[in-house]
Amino acid sequence: DPAETARNIVHAAIPDLASVCVIDFLRKDGWLGDSVVAATQPRVAAGLEEIRRRSPLDPDGAHPVPTALREGRPLIWRDLKAPDVVEKVVQSAEHRQLMDEAGYSSAAVVPLVARGRTLGVLSFLHAHEDQRYDETDLEFLADLGGRAAMALDNARLSRERDSIARDLQRGL
């Protein structure tokens, strides 16, 4: 199941790799949403999923997620509290409050591409002042993103195969 696979991926990152881990899927309309979130604080995960459900990310926006997707490469934001970065990241007053409560400090954002198909973006966020992602983390997180993309695409292909098999059986 692709949804279960996505949940397993984000939960596997918590707490060793991130305080918050998010998969934002590239939707058919080109926007980024249908997000799956895990966090060390479950309230943060539920809140961010709800925010993304109501306000998907504009693919042309300045937020780190569409930026990494457009650039087609992993990116790091070392200081999510810098005013110019906050301006790009905040989606709403509710999102700003959630960011403050969670204590976002740094992010690594990795495009999810499998078999030449862009699926979305995988984001890792630290919420501790003393933890920051840096360039040395990027290769490892990019490799994880590639593996996550393959797992998600395999789940999608498996679901499609099962659907085709059911349709064929009904036709017999």
SULBEL-V307267 format. One record per residue. N is the residue number from 1. PHI is phi in degrees with one decimal (999 if undefined). Layout:
# SULBEL-V307267
{{N | PHI} {N | PHI}}
This chain:
# SULBEL-V307267
{{1 | 999} {2 | -58.7} {3 | -66.1} {4 | -66.2} {5 | -61.9} {6 | -61.7} {7 | -60.8} {8 | -62.3} {9 | -62.8} {10 | -66.9} {11 | -69.1} {12 | -66.7} {13 | -81.0} {14 | -96.8} {15 | -98.3} {16 | -67.2} {17 | -104.1} {18 | -162.8} {19 | -85.9} {20 | -137.5} {21 | -131.3} {22 | -133.4} {23 | -111.6} {24 | -105.5} {25 | -85.5} {26 | -77.2} {27 | -84.3} {28 | -61.2} {29 | -83.4} {30 | 91.6} {31 | -83.3} {32 | -106.9} {33 | -170.3} {34 | 47.6} {35 | -73.0} {36 | -121.6} {37 | -131.2} {38 | -127.8} {39 | -152.5} {40 | -64.8} {41 | -108.5} {42 | -52.6} {43 | -62.7} {44 | -65.6} {45 | -60.8} {46 | -63.0} {47 | -64.6} {48 | -68.6} {49 | -59.0} {50 | -67.1} {51 | -61.2} {52 | -67.5} {53 | -64.2} {54 | -77.6} {55 | -135.2} {56 | -60.8} {57 | -84.2} {58 | -68.8} {59 | -63.0} {60 | -99.7} {61 | -76.3} {62 | -90.4} {63 | -56.2} {64 | -57.1} {65 | -64.1} {66 | -67.0} {67 | -62.1} {68 | -63.4} {69 | -64.7} {70 | -63.9} {71 | -76.3} {72 | 67.2} {73 | -152.3} {74 | -66.1} {75 | -135.2} {76 | -122.8} {77 | -117.5} {78 | -73.8} {79 | -134.3} {80 | -78.2} {81 | -100.6} {82 | -65.1} {83 | -52.6} {84 | -67.1} {85 | -76.9} {86 | -54.8} {87 | -57.6} {88 | -79.6} {89 | -87.8} {90 | -65.1} {91 | -95.3} {92 | -166.9} {93 | -62.6} {94 | -63.7} {95 | -66.1} {96 | -59.8} {97 | -63.0} {98 | -63.1} {99 | -60.2} {100 | -65.4} {101 | -63.9} {102 | -73.7} {103 | 78.7} {104 | -46.0} {105 | -124.4} {106 | -152.7} {107 | -141.8} {108 | -123.8} {109 | -126.2} {110 | -125.8} {111 | -63.1} {112 | -102.4} {113 | -128.8} {114 | -134.3} {115 | 53.9} {116 | 77.0} {117 | -108.9} {118 | -83.3} {119 | -98.8} {120 | 160.2} {121 | -140.4} {122 | -108.9} {123 | -116.4} {124 | -116.3} {125 | -127.1} {126 | -90.0} {127 | -126.1} {128 | -128.2} {129 | -54.5} {130 | -85.5} {131 | -114.6} {132 | -139.0} {133 | -73.9} {134 | -141.7} {135 | -57.5} {136 | -68.5} {137 | -80.3} {138 | -62.7} {139 | -62.5} {140 | -62.4} {141 | -67.1} {142 | -64.4} {143 | -62.4} {144 | -60.7} {145 | -61.9} {146 | -63.1} {147 | -67.5} {148 | -63.2} {149 | -61.0} {150 | -65.3} {151 | -62.1} {152 | -65.6} {153 | -68.6} {154 | -61.6} {155 | -64.0} {156 | -62.4} {157 | -64.8} {158 | -64.3} {159 | -63.1} {160 | -63.1} {161 | -60.2} {162 | -63.2} {163 | -64.2} {164 | -63.7} {165 | -62.1} {166 | -62.8} {167 | -63.4} {168 | -65.6} {169 | -64.3} {170 | -64.2} {171 | -73.1} {172 | -84.5}}
